Amino acid sequence: MAVDRPLQELPCLNENLEGSLLCMSQKKRKERPCYGEENTPHELIQHWSPPRKQPRPCSKGKENTFVLARRPRKSRASAAGLCWDSLPDELLLGILSRLSLQDLLRTSRVCKRWHRLAFDETLWHSVDLVGKAQLDGELGQVLSAGVLRLRCPHVCIGRPSFKNAGLLRVQHVDLSSCTIQTSVLEDILSRCRRLQNLSLEGLILSDSIIQSLAQNNELVRLNLCGCAGFSPESLAEMLQSCTQLEELNVSWCDFSSQHVQAIGNSIPSNVTQLNISGYRQNMTMDDVKNLVERCPNLTNLDLSDSVLVTTDIFPFLQQLSSLKHLGLSRCYQIHPAALIDFEKFLKLQTLEVFGLIQDSYLPILSKGLPHIQINTQPFSSVARPTSATRKDRTLWGMHCRLVYKP
């Protein structure tokens, strides 16, 4: 049987129990004196603070030894806003588009990515190299970059190096009076299919070059002034293919009468400006009649230095209802007194008759033709690009962004 035992009275928790944790903590709390924060002795602060690590004693002979500590690296996330590599290509291209030609070339040497972006075709749409004396591999690099407008007259061109055998994007080119081998020019023009404006003034060409031009169906302006080296057959083939041609300058070329006949029989009807001066006895009245019949929309016609042209051509010229500019300089079979007949040309604005009249007779003729300006332009501007001496750096009126500065 269970025996009832009386309940044993437990000591109160408020009383200090000998050996208990509570008792020990209370004793320590009582023994620890309280000080104000401002009056706490420095020794007690050191006593309460956690122990510091003691420097290791240096061994003999190493008293001057330094220990280098590496700083922790910043995370890429925090430095991403300051890193050029994190910028997208579109933003970098926008920055590079503000640079000059020289700075753009320097930038291309920074790294592979910047080299790729620096030669992006959007940055090289127009380049002006006027003042550059020598062009070798640079020309191939510029053309391969996708340039659309290239202006480099009066330059000595070596042999450009192309990255591949693909076609070029170039549309407007001025190579007037360049020093260049015919084979190099053949290589360049054989890669062109999108030419719209081209000036080869003063260059030695070939039938291969003229045949390459025939493959540019979008050709609008062509300047072949003073050229030589191609046959009448290739010339006629080119004129028949380039049906969009509007301005043609074939003055003072090394032409025979067959060349002139090829022009009169094959010139596109869209031509509105034509300079066919300088052929003396190789241009006949029949050739002029063929030109007038095939190009009824002529606004600018230069027949200067054609000694076989007479006043009998005036009625045919009068059929050109849109004719505004006419050149008859040094056409010596036209009598000065017959020039008064141009009063019937109501839309004619300028008349160039250098060598036909004396300066003393010019005021009298100007008075008889008040609506016409006489002898104001000694050199024709038909199909010619902007002069290299102009400071506006334009090419057929179009601005070039990248400009070479010697």
C-alpha positions as CSV (number, residue, x, y, z in Angstrom):
1,M,0.0,0.0,0.0
2,A,1.1,3.4,-0.8
3,V,2.1,5.5,2.2
4,D,1.1,9.1,2.2
5,R,4.1,11.3,2.5
6,P,3.9,15.0,3.5
7,L,4.7,17.5,0.8
8,Q,8.2,18.9,1.1
9,E,8.4,22.7,1.0
10,L,10.7,24.0,-1.8
11,P,12.8,27.1,-1.2
12,C,11.6,30.3,-2.8
13,L,13.2,31.3,-6.0
14,N,13.8,34.7,-4.6
15,E,16.1,33.3,-2.0
16,N,19.8,32.8,-2.8
17,L,20.5,29.1,-3.3
18,E,24.0,28.0,-2.4
19,G,25.7,26.8,-5.5
20,S,23.0,27.7,-8.0
21,L,23.7,29.5,-11.2
22,L,21.3,32.3,-10.3
23,C,23.0,32.8,-7.0
24,M,26.4,33.0,-8.6
25,S,25.3,35.5,-11.2
26,Q,23.7,37.7,-8.6
27,K,26.9,37.6,-6.6
28,K,29.0,38.6,-9.5
29,R,26.6,41.4,-10.3
30,K,26.9,42.7,-6.8
31,E,30.6,42.5,-6.7
32,R,30.9,44.4,-10.0
33,P,30.9,48.2,-9.3
34,C,28.9,50.5,-11.5
35,Y,30.6,53.4,-13.1
36,G,29.3,56.1,-15.4
37,E,30.3,55.9,-19.0
38,E,32.2,59.2,-19.0
39,N,34.1,58.3,-15.7
40,T,35.0,54.7,-16.6
41,P,38.7,54.2,-16.1
42,H,40.7,53.3,-19.2
43,E,42.0,50.2,-17.5
44,L,38.5,48.8,-17.0
45,I,37.6,49.5,-20.6
46,Q,40.5,47.5,-21.7
47,H,39.6,44.8,-19.1
48,W,36.0,44.5,-20.4
49,S,36.9,44.7,-24.1
50,P,37.6,41.4,-26.0
51,P,41.2,40.4,-26.1
52,R,43.2,41.6,-29.1
53,K,45.4,39.5,-31.3
54,Q,49.0,39.9,-30.4
55,P,51.4,40.3,-33.4
56,R,53.6,37.4,-33.9
57,P,57.2,38.0,-32.9
58,C,59.5,38.4,-35.8
59,S,62.4,36.1,-36.1
60,K,65.9,37.3,-36.2
61,G,66.9,38.9,-39.5
62,K,63.3,39.6,-40.4
63,E,62.7,42.8,-38.5
64,N,62.0,44.7,-41.7
65,T,59.7,42.2,-43.3
66,F,56.4,43.7,-44.7
67,V,53.2,41.8,-45.0
68,L,51.1,42.7,-48.1
69,A,47.4,42.4,-47.8
70,R,45.2,42.1,-50.9
71,R,42.2,44.3,-51.1
72,P,38.9,42.6,-51.7
73,R,37.7,42.8,-55.3
74,K,34.7,44.8,-56.2
75,S,31.8,42.8,-57.5
76,R,31.2,43.0,-61.2
77,A,27.6,44.1,-60.5
78,S,28.8,47.3,-58.7
79,A,31.4,48.1,-61.4
80,A,29.2,47.4,-64.4
81,G,28.1,51.0,-64.8
82,L,31.7,52.1,-65.3
83,C,32.9,49.4,-67.7
84,W,33.1,50.1,-71.5
85,D,32.7,46.4,-72.2
86,S,29.3,46.5,-70.7
87,L,28.0,49.1,-73.2
88,P,26.0,47.7,-76.2
89,D,27.3,48.0,-79.7
90,E,24.6,50.5,-80.6
91,L,25.7,53.0,-77.9
92,L,29.4,52.5,-78.8
93,L,28.7,53.2,-82.5
94,G,26.9,56.4,-81.5
95,I,30.0,57.5,-79.7
96,L,32.4,56.5,-82.5
97,S,30.2,58.4,-85.0
98,R,31.3,61.6,-83.3
99,L,35.0,61.0,-83.9
100,S,37.2,62.4,-86.7
101,L,39.0,60.1,-89.2
102,Q,42.3,60.1,-87.3
103,D,40.7,59.5,-83.9
104,L,38.5,56.7,-85.4
105,L,41.7,54.9,-86.7
106,R,43.4,55.3,-83.4
107,T,40.3,53.8,-81.6
108,S,40.4,50.8,-83.9
109,R,43.7,49.7,-82.3
110,V,42.4,49.4,-78.7
111,C,41.0,45.9,-78.9
112,K,39.4,43.4,-81.3
113,R,35.8,44.6,-80.4
114,W,36.6,48.2,-81.0
115,H,38.4,47.4,-84.2
116,R,35.3,45.6,-85.4
117,L,33.0,48.5,-84.4
118,A,35.4,51.2,-85.7
119,F,35.1,49.7,-89.2
120,D,31.4,49.3,-89.2
121,E,29.9,50.3,-92.5
122,T,27.6,52.9,-90.8
123,L,30.6,54.9,-89.8
124,W,32.2,54.9,-93.2
125,H,29.4,56.1,-95.5
126,S,31.4,59.1,-96.7
127,V,35.1,59.8,-96.8
128,D,37.1,62.7,-98.1
129,L,40.8,62.1,-98.7
130,V,41.7,65.3,-100.4
131,G,45.2,66.2,-99.5
132,K,46.4,62.6,-99.0
133,A,49.4,62.2,-101.3
134,Q,49.7,58.4,-101.4
135,L,47.1,55.7,-101.1
136,D,48.1,52.0,-101.1
137,G,46.4,49.4,-98.9
138,E,44.4,52.1,-97.2
139,L,42.1,52.6,-100.2
140,G,41.1,48.9,-100.2
141,Q,40.5,49.1,-96.5
142,V,38.2,52.1,-96.9
143,L,36.3,50.6,-99.8
144,S,35.9,47.3,-98.0
145,A,34.5,49.2,-94.9
146,G,31.4,49.9,-97.0
147,V,32.0,53.5,-98.0
148,L,29.3,55.1,-100.1
149,R,31.0,58.3,-101.0
150,L,34.7,58.5,-101.8
151,R,36.5,61.7,-102.7
152,C,40.2,61.4,-103.5
153,P,41.2,63.4,-106.6
154,H,44.8,64.2,-107.4
155,V,46.1,61.3,-105.4
156,C,48.8,58.7,-106.2
157,I,47.1,55.3,-105.8
158,G,49.1,52.1,-105.4
159,R,47.6,48.7,-105.3
160,P,44.8,48.4,-102.7
161,S,44.3,45.2,-100.8
162,F,40.7,43.9,-100.5
163,K,39.7,41.5,-97.7
164,N,37.5,39.5,-100.0
165,A,36.3,39.3,-103.6
166,G,32.9,40.6,-102.8
167,L,31.2,43.6,-104.4
168,L,31.6,47.1,-103.1
169,R,28.9,49.4,-101.8
170,V,30.4,52.6,-103.2
171,Q,28.0,54.8,-105.1
172,H,29.8,58.1,-105.6
173,V,33.5,58.3,-106.5
174,D,35.8,61.1,-107.6
175,L,39.1,59.9,-108.9
176,S,39.8,62.9,-111.1
177,S,43.4,63.3,-112.2
178,C,44.7,60.5,-110.0
179,T,47.9,58.7,-110.7
180,I,46.8,55.1,-111.0
181,Q,47.6,52.1,-113.1
182,T,45.0,50.9,-115.5
183,S,45.0,47.4,-114.0
184,V,44.4,48.7,-110.6
185,L,41.5,50.8,-111.8
186,E,40.1,47.7,-113.6
187,D,40.2,45.8,-110.3
188,I,38.3,48.5,-108.4
189,L,35.6,49.2,-111.0
190,S,35.0,45.5,-111.6
191,R,33.7,45.3,-108.0
192,C,31.2,48.1,-108.5
193,R,27.6,47.6,-109.4
194,R,25.9,50.5,-107.6
195,L,27.7,53.5,-109.0
196,Q,25.5,56.6,-109.4
197,N,28.1,59.4,-109.8
198,L,31.6,58.8,-111.2
199,S,34.5,61.0,-112.3
200,L,37.5,59.5,-114.1
201,E,38.7,62.8,-115.6
202,G,42.1,62.7,-117.2
203,L,42.7,58.9,-116.7
204,I,43.8,56.2,-119.1
205,L,41.0,53.7,-119.3
206,S,40.5,50.4,-121.2
207,D,37.6,48.5,-122.8
208,S,37.4,46.4,-119.6
209,I,36.8,49.5,-117.5
210,I,34.1,50.7,-119.9
211,Q,32.5,47.3,-119.8
212,S,32.5,47.4,-116.0
213,L,30.8,50.7,-116.1
214,A,28.1,49.2,-118.3
215,Q,27.1,47.0,-115.4
216,N,26.1,50.0,-113.3
217,N,22.5,50.5,-114.4
218,E,21.9,53.2,-111.8
219,L,24.6,55.5,-113.2
220,V,23.4,59.1,-113.3
221,R,26.5,61.3,-113.8
222,L,29.6,60.2,-115.7
223,N,32.7,62.4,-116.2
224,L,35.1,61.1,-118.8
225,C,36.7,64.4,-119.7
226,G,40.2,64.0,-121.2
227,C,40.1,60.1,-121.0
228,A,41.6,57.7,-123.5
229,G,42.3,54.1,-124.2
230,F,38.9,52.5,-125.2
231,S,37.1,51.7,-128.4
232,P,33.9,53.1,-130.0
233,E,32.2,49.7,-129.6
234,S,32.7,49.5,-125.8
235,L,31.6,53.2,-125.5
236,A,28.4,52.5,-127.5
237,E,27.7,49.4,-125.4
238,M,28.1,51.3,-122.1
239,L,25.8,54.1,-123.3
240,Q,23.1,51.6,-124.3
241,S,23.3,49.9,-120.9
242,C,23.3,53.0,-118.7
243,T,19.8,54.1,-119.5
244,Q,19.5,56.2,-116.4
245,L,22.3,58.5,-117.4
246,E,21.4,62.2,-117.1
247,E,24.8,64.1,-117.2
248,L,27.6,63.1,-119.5
249,N,31.0,64.8,-120.0
250,V,33.1,63.3,-122.8
251,S,34.9,66.5,-123.8
252,W,38.5,66.5,-125.0
253,C,38.9,62.8,-125.0
254,D,41.2,61.0,-127.4
255,F,38.3,60.3,-129.7
256,S,38.0,59.7,-133.4
257,S,35.0,60.5,-135.6
258,Q,33.8,56.9,-134.9
259,H,33.7,57.7,-131.1
260,V,31.6,60.8,-131.8
261,Q,29.2,58.8,-134.0
262,A,28.9,56.2,-131.3
263,I,27.8,58.8,-128.9
264,G,25.3,60.3,-131.3
265,N,23.8,56.9,-132.1
266,S,23.7,55.4,-128.6
267,I,23.3,58.2,-126.1
268,P,20.3,57.7,-123.7
269,S,17.3,59.9,-124.2
270,N,17.3,60.8,-120.5
271,V,20.5,62.9,-120.8
272,T,19.8,66.5,-119.9
273,Q,23.3,67.8,-119.7
274,L,26.0,67.0,-122.3
275,N,29.5,68.3,-122.8
276,I,30.9,67.0,-126.1
277,S,33.4,69.9,-126.8
278,G,36.9,69.7,-128.2
279,Y,36.5,67.5,-131.3
280,R,37.2,70.2,-133.9
281,Q,36.8,68.4,-137.3
282,N,35.7,65.1,-135.8
283,M,32.2,66.4,-135.1
284,T,30.0,67.1,-138.1
285,M,26.6,68.8,-138.4
286,D,25.0,65.3,-138.7
287,D,26.4,64.3,-135.4
288,V,24.9,67.4,-133.7
289,K,21.5,66.7,-135.4
290,N,21.6,63.1,-134.0
291,L,22.3,64.4,-130.5
292,V,19.5,66.8,-130.7
293,E,17.0,64.2,-131.9
294,R,18.0,61.6,-129.4
295,C,18.1,64.0,-126.4
296,P,15.1,66.4,-126.8
297,N,15.2,67.3,-123.1
298,L,18.7,68.9,-123.1
299,T,19.0,71.8,-120.7
300,N,22.8,72.2,-120.9
301,L,24.8,71.6,-124.2
302,D,28.4,72.4,-124.8
303,L,29.7,72.1,-128.5
304,S,32.7,74.3,-128.1
305,D,35.8,73.9,-130.3
306,S,33.7,72.2,-133.1
307,V,35.0,74.0,-136.2
308,L,32.5,72.3,-138.5
309,V,29.4,73.7,-136.7
310,T,27.8,76.5,-138.6
311,T,24.7,78.8,-138.1
312,D,22.7,76.1,-139.9
313,I,22.5,74.3,-136.6
314,F,20.5,77.1,-135.0
315,P,17.0,75.8,-136.1
316,F,17.8,72.4,-134.7
317,L,18.9,73.9,-131.4
318,Q,15.8,75.9,-131.2
319,Q,13.8,72.6,-131.1
320,L,15.3,72.1,-127.6
321,S,12.5,73.7,-125.7
322,S,14.3,73.3,-122.3
323,L,17.7,74.6,-123.4
324,K,19.1,77.0,-120.8
325,H,22.9,76.8,-121.2
326,L,24.7,76.7,-124.5
327,G,28.4,76.6,-125.3
328,L,29.7,77.5,-128.7
329,S,33.2,78.9,-127.8
330,R,35.7,78.8,-130.7
331,C,33.2,77.5,-133.2
332,Y,34.8,79.8,-135.8
333,Q,32.4,79.2,-138.6
334,I,29.6,81.0,-136.7
335,H,29.7,84.7,-137.5
336,P,29.4,87.1,-134.5
337,A,26.6,89.0,-136.2
338,A,24.5,85.8,-136.3
339,L,24.5,85.5,-132.5
340,I,21.7,88.0,-132.4
341,D,19.4,85.2,-133.5
342,F,19.5,83.8,-130.0
343,E,16.9,86.4,-129.1
344,K,14.4,83.7,-130.3
345,F,15.7,81.3,-127.6
346,L,13.3,82.6,-124.9
347,K,14.5,80.1,-122.2
348,L,18.2,80.4,-122.8
349,Q,20.0,81.9,-119.8
350,T,23.7,81.7,-120.5
351,L,25.7,81.7,-123.8
352,E,29.4,81.0,-123.9
353,V,31.0,82.3,-127.1
354,F,34.7,82.8,-126.1
355,G,36.9,83.5,-129.1
356,L,34.0,84.5,-131.4
357,I,33.5,88.1,-130.4
358,Q,35.9,90.8,-129.2
359,D,35.5,92.4,-125.8
360,S,34.5,95.7,-127.4
361,Y,31.5,94.0,-129.1
362,L,30.3,92.2,-126.0
363,P,28.3,95.2,-124.5
364,I,26.5,95.6,-127.9
365,L,25.6,91.9,-128.0
366,S,24.5,91.9,-124.3
367,K,22.2,94.8,-125.0
368,G,20.6,93.0,-127.9
369,L,20.2,89.8,-125.7
370,P,19.1,91.3,-122.4
371,H,17.7,88.0,-121.0
372,I,21.0,86.1,-121.7
373,Q,24.3,86.2,-119.7
374,I,27.2,86.0,-122.1
375,N,30.7,84.6,-121.4
376,T,30.2,84.1,-117.6
377,Q,31.6,80.5,-117.3
378,P,34.8,79.6,-119.2
379,F,34.8,76.0,-117.9
380,S,31.8,73.6,-118.1
381,S,30.5,72.1,-114.9
382,V,28.6,69.2,-116.6
383,A,28.9,66.0,-114.6
384,R,32.0,67.4,-112.8
385,P,32.2,66.8,-109.0
386,T,32.7,69.7,-106.6
387,S,36.1,71.3,-107.0
388,A,38.8,70.1,-104.7
389,T,39.7,73.7,-103.8
390,R,36.3,74.3,-102.1
391,K,36.3,74.3,-98.3
392,D,32.8,72.8,-97.9
393,R,34.1,69.3,-98.6
394,T,31.2,68.2,-100.7
395,L,30.9,65.7,-103.5
396,W,28.3,66.6,-106.1
397,G,26.7,68.7,-103.4
398,M,26.8,65.8,-100.9
399,H,28.6,66.2,-97.6
400,C,31.5,63.9,-96.6
401,R,31.7,63.1,-92.8
402,L,35.1,61.6,-92.4
403,V,37.7,64.1,-93.6
404,Y,41.5,63.6,-93.9
405,K,43.4,66.5,-92.3
406,P,47.1,66.4,-93.2
